[in-house]
Amino acid sequence: MSSLIRYTHIWLAQIRYSTVREMMFKTNFILWIVVELAWFGLHLSFIQFLYLQVDTIAGWGKWEMVLLISTNHLVQQIFQTFLMINLTKLPELIRNGKLDFFLAQPAPVQFLVSTRNFEPGSVVNTFVAIIVCLVAIAHLTIPLSFNGLLLFPILITFGVLIHYALLLMLMSLAFWMTRAQGFINAYYSVFQIARLPREAFKGITRIVFTWAVPLLLIANVPAWTILHGLRGFDLAGMGIVTALLLIMSTIVFQAGLRRYGSASS
């Protein structure tokens, strides 16, 4: 418990430092919010246009799809606020040797590397995503699952942790490769699969993106649980996949860290 309290104090101190630093560049802060909102607005506009032509997509109605898109955006913004901003800088830290600074700190390197920066602009977009989720729920004509509403925050947390584990493993390849920054663009592209209905995928593709690279769990399970109620298989599966990915990502990172330590010595 004392370690948890100490890490919480470190994390809050890093959040305060990052917020003060970001507020020194207010124009950049505002532009980041505007750009993210514009992309989100474009996704919603595309859905509106699409549903002028069809009534359902893979069994999802318009407001159900809006709930799915906004749920994915919510996960993405939380991930970006606390974790993604840090993981994308890991290859550069390894390449220029600045990771040595974290090795000298009296706290786990993975914790420091994952939490050192905070993106305050994404907090605004997180609240916008929550508002759109609530608007979508208000427009739904089907009875909603009370248990689904209660479990929604937990499932969102699982989604954030899945993204964290996947990106940490990908960025940890920088311990073995001189330049791993290119993987970030690839991850951004694959990232978009999370906002699509799971029912739109068939066969091996659905299996791969549900269980091997579980992007289809991230937004689909929380949205589906609100719409249709809890499915024990989905909840258990998402929990197990999240735990396994976190373990795997820690193993990969620690293996890379040992290699980095031996190289620097």
N, C-alpha and C positions, 0 to 999 in steps of 0.2 A: 504493500500500500504506500509506503514511504517513497519507493521508486516511482510509482505512478504519479504521486503528487509532485515529485521533483521534475519529472518529464513534462507534466502539465504546465508547471511554472516556466520551464524552458520554452515550451511551445507558445505560450501566451506572450512571453517576452519577444519571441521572433515575430509574432503577429503584430505587436505594437511597433516594432522597428520597421517592418515592411510597410505598414500602413503610413507611418510618418514619411518614409522615403517616397512612397507613391504620391502622397499629397504634395510633395515638392514639385511634381510635374503634373499639374491639374489638367492641362490640355490633353496630354497623353491618356490620363485617367478617363476623361470624358469621351474621347474618341474611341477608346477600347470598348466602353459600354455601348456606344452608338453602333459600332461595327457588329458586335455580337447580337444586339437587338435587331439589326437589319437582316442578318443571316437567319435568325429565328423567324422574323416576319416573312421572309421569302419562302421558308419552308411551309409556314401556315398558309400563305397565299397560294402556293402550288397545290396544297391539299384542297383549298376552296375551289380552285379551278378544276381540279381532277374530279371532284364530286359533282360538278355541273354536268359531267358526262356519264357518270356511273352512280349507282346507289350504294354499292358495297365494294370493298377490295379485300379479297381473301376472307370474306365474312365479317369485316369490320366496317361499320357505318361511319359517317363523317365525324361525329363528335367522339366516337370511340377512337378513331384515328388521331384526332386532335389530342385526346388524352394520352395516347401512345407517344406521339411526337413530343408533347410537353413533358412527359415523364422522362423520356430520353434526354431532353434538354436540361431537365433538373439534375439528373445524374451527372451529365457532362459538366455543368457549371459548378457543382459541388466539388467534383474531381479536379477541375481546373483551379478552383479557388485555393485548395489546400495542398494538392499533391502534384498535379500534372506540371505546373509551373516549375517545380523542383526537378522532377525526373527528366525533363527534356534538357536540363543543363548538366546532367551527369556525365555525358561523353566529353564535354568541354573541360569539366573538372579533372577528369582522368587524363586527358590529353595534355593539359598545361601543368599538371602536377599540383593543382590547388586542392586536390583531395587530401593532401598531407595535413592541411589545416584541420580537417574534420577528424583525422586519425589521432590528433593530439588532444582532442577534447574529451572531458570526463563523462561521456555519454555514448551510447551505441551509434556507430557510424551510419547505419541504415536509417535510424530515426532522424539524425541531424540532416542527412542528405535529402530525406523525403519531406521534411517540414520546415526547412530553413527560411523559405519565402512564402509569402501570402499575397493573393491577388484580390485586393478589395473591390476592384471593378466588377468581378464576377459575382460578388454578393448581390449587387443590384439585379443582375440577370437571373440569379437564383430565385429571388422574390418574384420576378416577372414570370418565370416558369411555374411557380406555385400558383400564381393568380390565374394563369391560363389553364392549369389543371383544374382549378376550382370552377372556372367558367365552363369547361368541357363537362365536368360532373353535373353542373346545374342544368345543362341542356340535354342530358341523357334521359331517355324515357323509360328505361328499364330499371327495375329495383336493384339497388346497389348492395353489395355485401358489407355488413358492418364489420365482420372479422377482417375483410380485405382492407377496409379503411384503417383499422387498428394496426395491421401488419405492414401497411404501406411504407412507413419510415424505416422499418427494419429491412425490407426488401430493397429500398433505395440505397441503404448503407451497404448491403451485399453488392449491389451494382457498382457502387463507387470502389469497393475493395477489389472487385474483379478487374476493373480497369487499371487499378493501381498495380496489381500483381502482374498483369499482362505487359504493361508498359515498363515496369521495373525489370522484368526478364529481358525485354527487348533492348532497353538502354544498357543493361549490364553486359551486353555483347561488346561494349566499348572496351572492356578489360582485355579482350582478345583481338579486337580490330582497331586500327588506327583512326578510322572515321565511321562512326555509327549514327551520325546526325541524319543521314538519309532515311533511316528507319522511321523517323518521326513523321515524314510526309506519307509514308506507306501506312502508318498506323492511323493517321487522320482519315485516309481513304477508307480503310477497313472499318474504322469507327462508325461510319454512316450506316452500316448494316444493322446496328442496334436499333435504329428508328423504324425498321421495317417489320411488318407482321410476321410472326413465326410461321403462320399457316401459308404464307406465300412461297415458302421453301419446301422442296420435296426431296426425298431420297437421301443420298449421301451428303448433299450440301446442307440439308437441315440437321443431320446428325453432327456434322463437323462444327457448324456454327452454334449448335446448342450445347454440345458437351466437350468437344476438343478445344475450340476457341469460342467460349460460351457468350458471344455477343448478343445472341438472340434471347438470352435470359435476362439481360440487364434492364430493359424497359418492358418487355413483353409480360414477364411474370408479375411485376407490380400492377401494371394496367389491367391484366386479365383477372387478377385477384380482386380488384375493386369491382370489375364488371360482372364477374361470374362466380365469385366466391373462392375460398381456399381449396387448392388441390394439394394434398399432402405430398404427392410425388414431386411437384414443382418446388415446394418449399424445402423439402429434404434435399432434393437434387441441387438446388441453388446454394443451400448451406454447405453441402459437402464439396461442391465444386469450388466455392469461395475459399474454404479451408485448405483444400489441396493446392490451389493456385498460390495462396499466400505462403504455404510451406515451400513449394517449388521455387517461388521467386526469391525467398530468403536464402535457400540453398545455392541458387545460381549467383546471387549477389555476394554471398560470403565466399564462394569459390573464386569469384573474380577478385574480391578484395585480398584474398591470400596471395593470388598471383601478382596483384599490384604491389603488395607489401614486399614480396620477395624481389620484384624487379627494382623497386626504389632502394632497397638495401644493398 
